Amino acid sequence: MGSAKNTSTGSRKARIEELRRAERARERRNRILVIAASTVVAAGLVVGGVALVHAQSDDGKKSTASDSKAASGHFVTGADGVKTWKGTLTRNHVAKTVTYPMEPPVGGDHNQVWMNCNGDVYAKAVNNMNAVHSLEHGAVWVTYNSKASDADVKALAAKVKKTPYTLMSPVEDQKDPIMLSAWGKQRTVTGASDKNVDAFFADFVQGKQTPEPGAACTNGLSQ
């Protein structure tokens, strides 16, 4: 009886010890798996963080680069008085401010939203970055400063209002009183009655220079 009892107790202890060993083994495996998983996650976070930093750095560099290279080159004036930009006019959509090498700008990186240009006349200055997007869509931009006569401004406004794919706004810093701009094209005119106004409209409203012919001139920004 005692021997049988001792044998039973010994077997039970052995079984308990076996179960404990199995449990400890599972705990060790689980710890190893957790450590391994944590290591993978941590490595992933590090790699992801590094990639994100690089991406942000690259984006910053690209944005900075695109801003500084929004337009590089110079104007060449043709026999007809139209100036054509010879060089690079990039077309990236950017959120930060772009500094253009000409005023008004005739192209380069710009905001993703255009100014409405369906014969829209703006009494106040518009954002260059939005207006450049309008030029990309094939619009002609009529601009003037305080040296332009009221009569010319009114006459030009009337013409713009009748002409789809045009817009008009004041640009005080421009060189001449009245200027006309399209993508990569620009000229000065002497007034609303200058025959070159009609010629510029005929050539460049949705002209061959248009990067995105037929793109919308409505549903953009308006003042």
C-alpha positions, 0 to 999 in steps of 0.5 A, a space after each residue: 500500500 505504502 509503496 503504491 502510494 509512494 509510486 502514485 505520488 512520485 508519478 504525480 510529482 513527475 507529471 507536475 514537474 513535466 507540466 511545469 517544464 512545458 510551461 516554462 518552455 512555452 514562456 521562454 518561447 513566448 518571451 523569445 517571440 515577443 522580443 523578436 516581434 518587438 525587435 522587428 517592430 522597432 526595426 520597422 519603426 526605425 527604418 520607417 522613421 528614417 525613410 520618413 525623415 529622408 522623404 521629408 528631407 527629399 520633399 523639402 529639397 524638391 520643394 525648395 529646388 522646384 521653387 528656385 527652378 520654377 523658371 530659369 532662362 530669359 525672354 527673347 523679343 520677337 519682331 512682333 514685340 511678343 516676348 517668348 521665355 527661352 528656358 525652363 518653365 516647370 509645372 509642379 503643383 506646390 503649396 509653398 510660395 514660388 518666387 518667379 523671375 518675371 512679373 507678371 509670371 508666365 509659367 513655372 511651378 504653381 498652386 494646384 487651384 487656378 484663378 477663374 479665367 472665364 472672362 473674370 475681372 478682378 479689382 484686387 491683385 490675385 495670387 501669382 501662383 493661382 494665376 499661373 495655373 490659369 495660364 497653364 490652362 490656356 488663359 491670357 492674363 491682362 494686367 495693369 498698374 496705377 500708371 494705366 488710364 482709367 479709360 484703358 482699364 475699363 475698356 480692357 475689362 469690357 473686352 476680357 468679360 466677353 472673352 472666355 479663357 481670359 482674366 484681368 487684375 492689377 499688378 502694381 510691380 510690373 514694369 509697364 502700365 499694361 501687359 498681356 501674359 500667356 504661358 511662356 509669352 508676354 508683351 506690353 501694349 500702349 492701351 486698350 485700342 492697341 491692335 496688339 491686344 486683339 493679335 495677342 488674344 487671337 494667338 494665345 487664348 487657348 493657343 499652341 503654347 497651352 500646356 493643358 488645352 481645354 482644361 477648366 477656367 471655372 470652378 477655381 478661385 474667385 474674389 
